[in-house]
Amino acid sequence: MQNMNNTQYFRVEKEPEIRVHDVLKIVYEALSEKGYNPVNQIVGYIMSGDPTYITSHNNARSLIMKVERDELVEEILKEYIHTNSWK
């Protein structure tokens, strides 16, 4: 029997942090696999905040909802600027 005079400790393991770049890659691939136009669906999600634009396939919807929409826009813009010559 446990001693009721001592405090019990409960420790929850923190989920590993995933980079925005990786979230976008996973979501893009999941949308493609399901036959959706990934660009249109991701833009729809960013503009509206409605998670139903993103498939739940491969946990894509849950993943994208862990990232703020402005972070998604920032990552997309950074990648666009990085890949173009007018840096």
Protein Blocks (a to p, Z undefined) as FASTA:
>chain_A
ZZfkbccdddddddddddfklmmmmmmmmmmmnopafklmmmmmmmnopaklpcfehhlm
mmmmmpcfklmmmmmmmmmmmmpmkZZ
